[in-house]
Amino acid sequence: PPTLAERMTFAPDWRTPAEKVHPTLWEEALARGSEAVIPVIMTLQEPLLPERHRVPAAAADAYRVQSVAALAHEFAALAQARGVSGIRALSHFPVLFGEVHARDLVRLAGIQQLRTVRKDETRHAMRVQGGALMNATNLRNLHGGSGAGRGVAIFDTGVDVAHPEFAGRAYVAGNYSGSPGNGDTDVDGHGTACAGISLGSSGGMAPLAKLWTLKVLDDDGSGSDSAILSALNAVYASRAQFGGVHALSLSLGGGGPHNSDCDALLPDYAAVFNAFVAAGVPVFVASGNEEFLNGIAEPACLSAAISVGAVSDSAGVVDPACPGTYPAPDRILCYSNSGIPLDILAPSACASTTAPGGAYTSCFNGTSAATPYAAGVAAQILSLLPTTTAAQLKNSLMSTG
């Protein structure tokens, strides 16, 4: 009988091979020459399976793993014959990573199953008192919105899980950055600061929620898309473990500005974010700190993401990154990227939060601070209303604050 891969059919794709290559990858190839070896991300077409091969929802994950593996195995053999090396694949999504000579890009793009090939970009970290501005303090103290029974995944530089504010609530989900360790320490401090805003026991938005920590940025605060996507894949595959994961917080990004949804440019991220949202898990992403007024950074620009900009949390606040003093709360901070895809704004401007070594910092700012504020509030809401869908949550945050 035919194999699963042989049974797969695909929607017609009338694009030329050159049109499947992301524009920035062409720019990289032209700048570096035909012999340059470029790390790439390859997203495959989703197969069209006949109705008789559909499976019950309970078995959907297992069947998806099986079909993605079959598709990736067949594609990898074809890609290797066209010069791609170091091929690695995600388990739950039709996304592969590898390296290819610039001269072989068109040959690679000629494979029928390929949807898009793009450069494996590098992303960077976007640098408890804000809770009052968002009414999160009332939500917690008056209504019991503590995040109990919910889990928030922090994708960052790691988290110092030995910090007293995370005692007994941390799940170290892996290190994908290439830096030493398993992700339970934090040389940079960025991830620990984000975790404290969202989940710290003293002043965090959701002090009883579980902390999932994923180290995707190295000790200098940089990480590749392939590392971030690998960590997202791992969390999706294990999303029911350790009490479950119910919100994602990514205070990272780069590129742009994008003043419309960027799903077509980042089909790999789009597939992953869409799957999380379908599973009821909202994805919060920093809009970026480049002072863009006509768009936001990647991957916040994806339609499934809840992109988060930054505002002052009180009157008279001083943010070291911005000149002068903000005369009132809820003013958009000078660095916060804005544009059509921006969904919500949350406090920043010198948040007091946790630091490695059991310490504290008195001034953590940027859209990096705003994003875990929003994710923590999501955990609060979901602990009170656990059947809320990701779409309902996004609509509520955008329409009512």
C-alpha positions as CSV (number, residue, x, y, z in Angstrom):
1,P,0.0,0.0,0.0
2,P,1.1,3.6,-0.6
3,T,2.9,5.3,2.3
4,L,1.4,8.3,4.1
5,A,3.7,10.7,2.2
6,E,2.7,9.1,-1.1
7,R,-1.0,9.7,-0.3
8,M,-0.4,13.4,0.2
9,T,-1.6,15.9,-2.3
10,F,-1.1,19.6,-2.4
11,A,-2.9,22.7,-3.6
12,P,-1.7,24.0,-6.9
13,D,1.1,26.5,-6.5
14,W,1.8,28.6,-9.7
15,R,4.7,30.6,-8.3
16,T,8.1,30.3,-9.8
17,P,10.9,28.9,-7.6
18,A,12.4,32.3,-7.3
19,E,9.1,33.7,-5.9
20,K,9.3,31.1,-3.0
21,V,12.5,32.7,-1.7
22,H,12.0,35.4,0.9
23,P,13.2,38.9,-0.4
24,T,15.6,39.4,2.5
25,L,17.2,36.0,1.7
26,W,17.7,37.2,-1.9
27,E,19.4,40.3,-0.5
28,E,21.6,38.2,1.7
29,A,22.6,36.0,-1.2
30,L,23.4,38.9,-3.5
31,A,25.4,40.7,-0.8
32,R,27.5,37.7,0.1
33,G,27.9,35.9,-3.2
34,S,27.0,32.5,-4.7
35,E,29.4,30.5,-2.5
36,A,28.0,31.9,0.8
37,V,26.5,29.3,3.1
38,I,23.3,30.7,4.6
39,P,21.2,29.3,7.5
40,V,17.6,29.0,6.4
41,I,14.1,28.1,7.6
42,M,12.0,26.1,5.2
43,T,8.2,26.0,5.6
44,L,6.4,23.3,3.7
45,Q,3.0,23.3,2.1
46,E,0.3,21.8,4.3
47,P,-0.9,18.6,2.5
48,L,-4.6,18.2,1.4
49,L,-5.7,14.9,2.9
50,P,-8.9,13.2,1.6
51,E,-11.9,13.2,4.0
52,R,-11.5,9.5,4.6
53,H,-8.2,10.1,6.3
54,R,-9.5,12.6,8.8
55,V,-9.1,11.5,12.5
56,P,-11.0,12.2,15.7
57,A,-9.9,15.3,17.6
58,A,-8.5,13.2,20.5
59,A,-6.0,11.6,18.1
60,A,-5.2,14.8,16.1
61,D,-1.9,15.5,17.7
62,A,-0.5,12.0,17.2
63,Y,-1.7,12.0,13.6
64,R,-0.2,15.4,13.0
65,V,3.2,14.2,14.3
66,Q,3.0,11.2,12.0
67,S,2.0,13.2,8.9
68,V,4.5,16.0,9.5
69,A,7.3,13.4,10.0
70,A,6.4,11.7,6.7
71,L,6.3,15.0,4.8
72,A,9.6,16.2,6.4
73,H,11.4,12.9,5.7
74,E,10.4,13.0,2.0
75,F,11.3,16.7,1.6
76,A,14.6,16.4,3.5
77,A,15.8,13.7,1.0
78,L,15.0,16.0,-1.9
79,A,16.5,19.1,-0.2
80,Q,19.7,17.2,0.6
81,A,20.1,16.3,-3.0
82,R,19.9,20.1,-3.8
83,G,22.7,21.0,-1.5
84,V,21.0,21.6,1.9
85,S,23.0,20.4,4.9
86,G,22.4,20.1,8.6
87,I,18.7,19.5,8.1
88,R,16.6,19.5,11.3
89,A,12.8,19.3,11.5
90,L,10.1,20.3,14.1
91,S,7.9,17.5,15.3
92,H,4.5,19.2,15.2
93,F,4.8,21.7,12.4
94,P,6.0,21.4,8.7
95,V,9.1,23.5,9.3
96,L,12.7,22.5,8.8
97,F,16.1,24.2,9.4
98,G,19.3,23.8,7.5
99,E,22.1,25.5,5.6
100,V,22.4,26.1,1.8
101,H,24.8,27.7,-0.6
102,A,23.3,30.9,-2.2
103,R,23.9,29.3,-5.6
104,D,21.4,26.5,-4.7
105,L,18.5,28.6,-3.6
106,V,16.5,28.3,-6.8
107,R,17.1,24.6,-7.0
108,L,15.9,24.2,-3.4
109,A,12.8,26.4,-4.1
110,G,11.9,24.2,-7.1
111,I,10.8,21.4,-4.7
112,Q,7.0,21.2,-5.0
113,Q,6.3,20.8,-1.3
114,L,8.2,23.9,-0.3
115,R,6.1,26.9,0.6
116,T,8.8,29.4,1.6
117,V,12.5,29.5,2.3
118,R,13.9,32.4,4.3
119,K,17.0,33.3,6.3
120,D,17.2,32.1,9.9
121,E,17.2,35.6,11.4
122,T,18.6,36.6,14.8
123,R,16.3,38.1,17.4
124,H,17.1,40.2,20.4
125,A,15.7,40.9,23.9
126,M,13.6,44.1,23.8
127,R,14.5,45.8,27.0
128,V,4.7,46.2,40.6
129,Q,3.7,49.2,40.3
130,G,2.1,48.9,36.8
131,G,-0.5,46.6,38.0
132,A,-2.7,49.4,39.4
133,L,-2.9,51.1,36.0
134,M,-4.3,47.9,34.5
135,N,-6.7,47.2,37.5
136,A,-4.7,44.0,37.9
137,T,-4.3,44.7,41.6
138,N,-8.0,44.9,42.1
139,L,-8.5,41.8,40.0
140,R,-6.1,39.9,42.3
141,N,-7.1,41.4,45.7
142,L,-10.8,41.8,45.3
143,H,-11.7,38.9,42.9
144,G,-9.0,36.3,43.6
145,G,-7.4,36.5,40.1
146,S,-4.0,35.1,41.2
147,G,-3.2,32.9,38.2
148,A,-3.7,29.7,40.3
149,G,-3.9,26.6,38.1
150,R,-2.6,28.5,35.0
151,G,0.9,28.3,33.5
152,V,2.8,31.1,31.7
153,A,5.8,30.3,29.4
154,I,8.6,32.9,29.4
155,F,10.8,32.6,26.2
156,D,13.9,34.6,27.0
157,T,17.5,34.4,28.4
158,G,16.5,31.8,31.0
159,V,15.2,32.5,34.5
160,D,17.0,32.2,37.9
161,V,14.5,29.6,39.2
162,A,16.3,29.6,42.5
163,H,15.0,33.1,43.2
164,P,12.7,33.0,46.3
165,E,9.8,34.6,44.3
166,F,9.5,31.5,42.1
167,A,9.9,28.8,44.8
168,G,8.0,25.6,44.0
169,R,6.4,27.0,40.8
170,A,9.1,26.8,38.1
171,Y,9.2,24.2,35.3
172,V,12.5,24.4,33.4
173,A,11.4,23.5,29.9
174,G,14.8,23.6,28.1
175,N,17.7,25.6,26.7
176,Y,17.6,26.1,23.0
177,S,20.1,29.0,22.8
178,G,23.4,27.3,22.5
179,S,24.7,28.8,25.7
180,P,25.7,26.5,28.6
181,G,23.2,25.2,31.1
182,N,19.6,24.0,31.0
183,G,17.9,27.4,31.3
184,D,17.5,27.5,35.1
185,T,20.0,30.3,35.5
186,D,20.1,33.7,33.8
187,V,23.4,35.5,33.1
188,D,21.8,38.4,31.3
189,G,19.0,39.0,33.7
190,H,16.3,39.9,31.1
191,G,14.3,36.7,31.5
192,T,14.3,36.8,35.3
193,A,13.0,40.4,35.1
194,C,10.2,39.4,32.8
195,A,9.3,36.4,34.9
196,G,9.1,38.5,38.0
197,I,6.6,41.0,36.4
198,S,4.4,38.2,35.3
199,L,4.7,35.6,38.1
200,G,6.7,37.0,41.0
201,S,5.2,36.1,44.4
202,S,5.6,39.6,45.7
203,G,4.1,42.0,43.2
204,G,3.9,39.8,40.1
205,M,0.6,40.0,38.2
206,A,-0.2,36.3,38.7
207,P,1.7,35.2,41.8
208,L,0.3,31.7,42.0
209,A,0.7,30.8,38.3
210,K,3.2,28.2,37.2
211,L,6.4,29.4,35.5
212,W,7.6,27.7,32.3
213,T,11.0,28.9,31.4
214,L,12.5,28.5,27.9
215,K,16.0,29.8,27.2
216,V,16.0,30.9,23.6
217,L,18.3,33.9,23.9
218,D,22.0,33.5,24.7
219,D,23.8,35.2,27.6
220,D,24.1,38.3,25.5
221,G,20.4,38.5,24.8
222,S,20.4,37.2,21.2
223,G,18.9,34.1,19.6
224,S,17.9,32.6,16.2
225,D,14.5,32.1,14.8
226,S,15.3,28.4,14.6
227,A,16.0,28.3,18.4
228,I,12.8,30.1,19.2
229,L,10.7,28.0,16.9
230,S,12.2,24.8,18.3
231,A,11.3,25.9,21.9
232,L,7.8,26.8,20.7
233,N,7.4,23.4,19.1
234,A,8.6,21.7,22.4
235,V,6.1,23.7,24.5
236,Y,3.2,22.9,22.1
237,A,4.1,19.2,22.2
238,S,4.1,19.2,26.0
239,R,1.4,21.9,26.6
240,A,-0.7,19.7,28.9
241,Q,2.2,18.8,31.3
242,F,3.1,20.5,34.6
243,G,-0.5,21.7,35.0
244,G,-0.6,23.0,31.4
245,V,0.6,26.2,29.7
246,H,-2.0,28.9,29.2
247,A,-0.2,31.9,27.9
248,L,3.1,32.6,26.2
249,S,5.3,35.7,26.7
250,L,8.0,36.6,24.2
251,S,9.8,39.9,25.0
252,L,12.0,39.6,21.9
253,G,12.0,40.4,18.2
254,G,13.6,42.3,15.4
255,G,13.1,43.5,11.8
256,G,10.3,45.6,10.6
257,P,8.6,47.9,10.6
258,H,5.5,46.0,9.5
259,N,2.3,48.1,9.2
260,S,0.2,45.1,8.3
261,D,0.0,41.4,9.3
262,C,3.3,39.7,8.3
263,D,1.9,36.1,8.2
264,A,3.0,35.6,4.6
265,L,6.6,36.7,5.4
266,L,6.9,34.4,8.4
267,P,4.8,31.3,7.6
268,D,6.7,29.2,10.1
269,Y,5.9,31.5,13.1
270,A,2.3,31.9,11.7
271,A,1.7,28.1,11.7
272,V,3.0,27.8,15.3
273,F,1.1,30.8,16.7
274,N,-2.1,29.8,14.9
275,A,-1.9,26.3,16.5
276,F,-1.4,27.8,20.0
277,V,-4.4,30.1,19.6
278,A,-6.5,27.2,18.3
279,A,-5.5,25.3,21.4
280,G,-6.7,28.2,23.6
281,V,-3.2,29.6,24.4
282,P,-2.7,33.4,23.7
283,V,0.7,34.5,22.5
284,F,2.0,37.9,23.8
285,V,4.9,39.5,21.8
286,A,6.7,42.8,22.3
287,S,6.0,45.3,19.6
288,G,9.7,46.5,19.8
289,N,11.7,49.5,21.0
290,E,12.9,51.0,17.7
291,E,10.6,54.1,17.9
292,F,8.7,53.1,14.7
293,L,5.6,55.1,14.1
294,N,4.6,53.2,11.0
295,G,4.7,49.5,12.1
296,I,6.0,47.0,14.6
297,A,8.7,44.4,14.8
298,E,8.7,40.6,14.0
299,P,7.2,38.3,15.2
300,A,4.7,40.7,17.0
301,C,3.3,41.6,13.5
302,L,1.7,38.2,13.1
303,S,-2.1,38.2,13.1
304,A,-2.3,35.5,15.8
305,A,0.0,37.4,18.2
306,I,-1.2,39.8,20.8
307,S,1.4,42.6,20.2
308,V,2.2,44.7,23.2
309,G,3.4,48.3,23.3
310,A,4.5,50.3,26.3
311,V,3.1,53.2,28.4
312,S,4.0,55.1,31.5
313,D,2.5,53.6,34.6
314,S,2.1,56.8,36.7
315,A,2.4,60.6,36.7
316,G,5.9,62.1,36.9
317,V,7.6,58.9,35.7
318,V,11.1,59.1,34.3
319,D,12.2,56.4,31.8
320,P,16.0,56.5,31.2
321,A,15.4,55.6,27.6
322,C,13.2,58.7,27.0
323,P,14.0,62.4,27.6
324,G,12.0,64.4,30.1
325,T,9.3,63.4,32.5
326,Y,5.9,61.9,31.6
327,P,3.2,64.2,33.1
328,A,0.5,61.5,33.4
329,P,0.0,57.8,33.4
330,D,-0.9,55.8,30.3
331,R,1.3,57.9,27.9
332,I,2.9,56.0,25.1
333,L,6.7,55.8,25.8
334,C,9.1,57.3,23.2
335,Y,10.6,54.0,22.1
336,S,7.5,51.9,21.8
337,N,6.7,50.8,18.2
338,S,3.3,51.7,17.0
339,G,1.3,50.9,13.9
340,I,-1.8,49.2,12.5
341,P,-0.9,45.7,13.8
342,L,-0.4,47.0,17.4
343,D,-3.0,45.4,19.6
344,I,-2.6,46.6,23.2
345,L,-0.4,48.7,25.5
346,A,0.8,47.9,29.0
347,P,3.0,49.5,31.7
348,S,6.7,49.8,31.4
349,A,8.9,52.7,32.6
350,C,11.1,51.4,35.4
351,A,9.3,48.4,36.6
352,S,10.6,47.0,39.9
353,T,11.1,43.3,39.5
354,T,13.3,40.2,40.2
355,A,17.0,39.9,39.2
356,P,19.4,36.9,39.2
357,G,20.9,35.8,42.5
358,G,17.8,36.4,44.6
359,A,18.2,40.2,43.9
360,Y,15.9,42.9,42.5
361,T,16.1,45.7,39.9
362,S,14.4,49.0,40.3
363,C,14.2,49.9,36.7
364,F,13.4,47.3,34.0
365,N,11.7,49.0,31.0
366,G,10.9,48.7,27.4
367,T,8.2,46.7,25.6
368,S,10.0,43.7,27.2
369,A,8.4,44.8,30.5
370,A,5.0,45.5,29.0
371,T,4.7,42.1,27.5
372,P,4.9,40.0,30.7
373,Y,2.6,42.5,32.4
374,A,-0.1,41.6,29.8
375,A,0.7,37.9,29.9
376,G,0.4,37.9,33.7
377,V,-3.0,39.6,33.5
378,A,-4.1,37.0,31.0
379,A,-3.2,34.3,33.6
380,Q,-5.3,36.2,36.2
381,I,-8.3,36.3,33.9
382,L,-7.9,32.6,32.8
383,S,-7.7,31.5,36.5
384,L,-11.1,33.1,37.0
385,L,-12.6,32.2,33.7
386,P,-10.8,29.1,32.5
387,T,-13.0,28.4,29.4
388,T,-12.1,31.8,27.9
389,T,-10.7,31.3,24.4
390,A,-7.6,33.0,23.1
391,A,-9.7,35.0,20.7
392,Q,-12.1,36.1,23.4
393,L,-9.2,37.2,25.6
394,K,-7.6,39.2,22.9
395,N,-10.9,40.9,22.0
396,S,-11.5,41.7,25.7
397,L,-8.0,43.2,26.2
398,M,-8.3,45.3,23.0
399,S,-11.8,46.5,23.6
400,T,-11.9,47.1,27.4
401,G,-8.4,47.0,28.7
